[in-house]
Amino acid sequence: MKLTKDIIKALIQEELQEAFRMEADFEPGTMVNWTVLAKVVKTTSGGKQKVDYERMTMTGAVKELIRSGGDVGGVVIVMDPDGNTHEVEISELSHA
């Protein structure tokens, strides 16, 4: 398959449309999930401390959507149940 200008333009346009469609899915008040890496210190049987990272699922409600403008992938400000706010990329969110 030969890559032409038209094919490349169509691919880029589809990717941009998908990114903007994702922005519309996360309106303020929508409950969402995302994952973060949490640092966990474990002690081995020999007594040494080992640093490990675990994925933790976070939940919260969308507070504000920062539109991406011309850039792909906007940012959402999410408030968790404890009242803390987090900036999360739209691509990392899923509906709760």
N, C-alpha and C positions, 0 to 999 in steps of 0.2 A: 504494500500500500504506500503510495507516494503522499508525503505530507505537503500540502499546498497551503498558501496563505489563507484561503477560505476555510480550510479544515481547522487550522490553528486558531483563527478568529472565532469560529463556532465553538471550539473547546473552551477558550477563554471566556466567551460570553456565557456559556452554560455554567461554568464555575462561579462567575460573579452573580448570576441569577440565583444559584443555590445558596450562596452566602447571604444575599439579601432576603431570601425566603426564610432562612433560619432566624434572622432578626425579627421577622413578623411573628414567629412562633412564641417568642418570649416577651410578652407584654407585662407591665408592672402588675404585681399581685399573683403571677403564675408561680406555683410551687415547682422547684427544680432540684435535681441531684447533680453532684459533681464529685470528683475524687481528688484527694491531695495526698502527697507523700508525707508521712509522719516519721520523725526520727525516733527509733526505739533502741534503747541500750539493753542488751541482754548479757547475762553472766554465764559463761561456759562452765562445764563441770570442773575445769582446772582452775577456776577462779578469775579468769581474764574477762574483761568487759569487751563486748563486741557491739559495734554500732551497726544497726540494720534499719532498713526503711520499709514501712508497710503502707499499702494503699488504704486510705480511710474514706468511706463514703460520707459526704456532707449533704445536708438538706437545708433548704431555705426558700424564701420567697423573693422574687425579683422586685427590687426597689426602684431601680433606674436603669435605662438602656442608653448607652453611649453609642450613637450611630457611628458606623465606620466611615461614612462619607465615601471617598474613593477607594479606601483600603479594604481588603478582604478581611473579615473577622472582626466584628466589633467587640466591645467589652460591656459586661453587665455587672451592675453593683447588686449583690445579693445580700439579704439580711438573714442570718441564721436564727434559730429559736432563742438563742441566748442574747440576741440584740446586737451582735457583732456584724460588721459589714465586711464583705470580701469582694475584690474585683476578680471576675472570672471571664475568660474568653468564651464567646458563644459556642465555639466548636467543642468545648469541654462539658457543656450542659446537656442534660436529658430531663424529660418531664418526670415528675414524681408520681 
